[in-house]
Each structure stands twice: as C-alpha cells, then as structure tokens.
Amino acid sequence: MTRVALVVGVSGVGKSYVIGRCAANAGLIHVQASDVLRQAKADLLARTVDREELRKGQVLDNQTLLSKAFGKLRARESRPIVFDAHNIIDTDDGYVEIPLEVFRLIDPYVVIALYGDPESILGHRSRDTSRVRPDRTFGQIAEYQALVIALAEKHARDLGVPLRLVGAGDEEAFARAILA
C-alpha cells in the first residue's frame, strides 16, 4: 500500500509551500485535501465547487466524501503521498475538529504538524488573495495553532504513529520527518 505522510497546520503556516519544495525533490506526490474534496464534490454535484464553499459548507459531512475520494486516489498511486490537510477547519462560526476516524482511513505512517510565528501566519493569510479566511487576531491564531498541535499529538498517539513538529519553512527538518 502507498505510504502516506499526513501534514497539518493552521491555514497560512506554509504547508503547501514546504511540501511543494520537498515533495518534488524526494519523488513524492503532494496531495491537497481541499483539491481532492473539491473534485469529488464537483463530480457528485456536476458543477464547479470552490474552496470557500467547502469551508462554509458541511465540514464534517465532507469528510466522508474526502475519505472515499482519497482511497481511490491512493489505490491508483504508487509513489509515496504527502497529504496536505487540516485537522481543525477555521470557519466563520469557529473551529471544527476533523474526527480521528477520517485520519484512520488515510492511514498515515507519520503526522507532521507545521507551526510558525502567529504574526508571520497573519501576514501570509493577508497576502494570499486566492483564499477567503476568517479575520483572526494574533491571539486567535496562537490559540488556533495550539489547538492544531494538541489535536495532532492526540491523533498521532491514537493512530500509533510518530508526531513530528516542524517549524514553518524548515525544509531540512521537514525532509527528515517525511523520510524517517
């Protein structure tokens, strides 16, 4: 079965950036949960679905669809996968935790939690005009990040896999975590 590394972190910490830089060099495939889900939902509804619709929609209901679509993708792929996901979704109504059962179906060999300075994360979020995100303060980002890391620790423990904490932009530490 294709190996999967699960990468989580707050929106704006730089998951996609560091994964993209490392995956290409290591022969890994970078899979974004939002892209898999958006395509699966678009196929189901026979229309285009954007990120904002996913964030504002039924987050927990979407996870079943995501798990099934990821299973199909994994069955077709022979290269190791770096799965770029959220364990907590930041919605306008607050935070929504993704249940452990979703990650059991993903079956990662490692959970990697990226973390960064909340001020830098706020800067990334404000400069990224490709996504709509709830407005958050420094304190809210710090709280969100603490929740993400705590849940990543719990999920890794419950899955029986190692947790690796990696600073935002630390490509060497990220590569070590992926290749361990």
N, C-alpha and C positions, 0 to 999 in steps of 0.2 A: 504494500500500500504506500502511496505517496506520502512522504513526510511533510508535516505542516508546522511551521512556527507561527504562533499567534502573537501579534504585536498590538498593544493597546496604549492609549494615552489620550489626554484631553484634546479636543478639537483645536488645532493651531499649534501643537507642540512640535510638529515637523515629522510625523510618522512617514508620510508619503515621500518626503524629501530623502530621509536617510535610507528608507527601504529601497527607493529607486536607485540611489547611488551604489548601494551594496549588492542588490539582487543581480544587476546586470554583470557585475564583476565576478560573482560567485556561481553563475549559471542557475540562479533561482528564478522562479516566476513570482512576480508581485501581483497579488490579487486584492483588490479593494472590496470590502464587504458591500459598500454602497453601490459599486458598479454591478456586482453580481445580483444584488437585490433589485436594483433599478431595472436591469434587463429582464429578470424573472417576472417582475410585476408588469412591465411593459408587454411581455409576451402573454401574460394572463389577461390583461385588460385590453390588449390590441391597440395600445396608444402609447405615446411617449410619457415617461414618468421622470420628474426631476428630483434632485436631492432634497429640495425644500418640501416637496410632497411626502417624501419618506420621513423626514424629521418631524413634520407636523401631523403625520398620519398615525395609524395604529401601530406604534413601535413594536409592541410585543407580538401582535398578530403577524407582523412582517418577519419575525424571526423564524417561524416555521417554514415560510417560503424561502428564506435565505438558506436555511439548513439543507433543504431539499436541492436547491439550485447548486449549492456548494458541493454537495455529494456527487452530483452529475459532473460538475467541472473536475473534481478530484479524480473521478473514475477515468476521465479522458486524458489526464495529465500525468506524465511520467517524471517530470522534473520536480524537485522539492518546491513547496509553496510557502511564501511568506504572506500570511493573511493579515491584512491591514484592517483593523476593526475597532469598534468601541465596546467597552464593557459597560459603560454608562453613557446614555444618549442625553445630551443637553437640549431640552425642548423649552418652548416658551412657558410651559406650565411647570417646569422643574426638571429634575433628573429622573431618568428611567433606567433602572438596572436591567441588564440583559441576564436572563437566568442561566445558571450553570449548565442546564440541560442542552442549551444551544452549543456551548463550548465542548460538551461531551461528544456531540455529533461531529464537531470539527476535528476532535481528537488530536490536539497538538502534542508535540514532543517537548515543547518549551513554551512558556509565557514570558514575553518581553514587555515590560512597561517602560515607556519613554516618559521622562519628566524634564521639566525646564523651569526657568525663572518665570513666574507669573507675568512680570512686566513684558518680557520678550514674547510670551504667548499672546498677550493682549495686542502687542504690535503686529504680530503675524496675522492675527484674526482681523485686525482693522485694515491691513493692506491687501488681504485676499478678497477681492471683489467677486470671485467666482462662486462664493457660498454666502448664504444668509445665515447668520448665527445670532442667538440672543445676545443682547448687550449685557456684559458682565463687568464687574469691578475687579480690581486687583485681589481683594479679599475673597470674592466669589470664585475666581479662577484658582486661587490657592486651595480653597475648600474643595472644589471640584477635583483638582488634581490629587489631593489627599484621599478622597473617596475612590477615585480610579485605582490608585496604588493599593489601597486596602482591599478592594474587591479583587484586584489581580492576584494579590497574595492569597486570598481565600480560594479563588478559583484554582490557582496552581496547586495549592495544598490538596484541595478536594479532588483534583484530577490526577494527583500523584506525579506531577512533573515539576521540573525546576522553574523558579521565577528568576529572571534577570532584570535588574533595574539598570537602565542605560540613560545617561544624560543626553538631552537633545543635541543633535549634531555630532555626537561622539561616534564617528563611523567605525573606528577601530574596535571600541567596546561592543558596538552593535554586531560587527562581523564575528567577533569572538563568541557572542551569545548565540548567533544563528548557527555557527559551525560547530558548536560544542556538542 
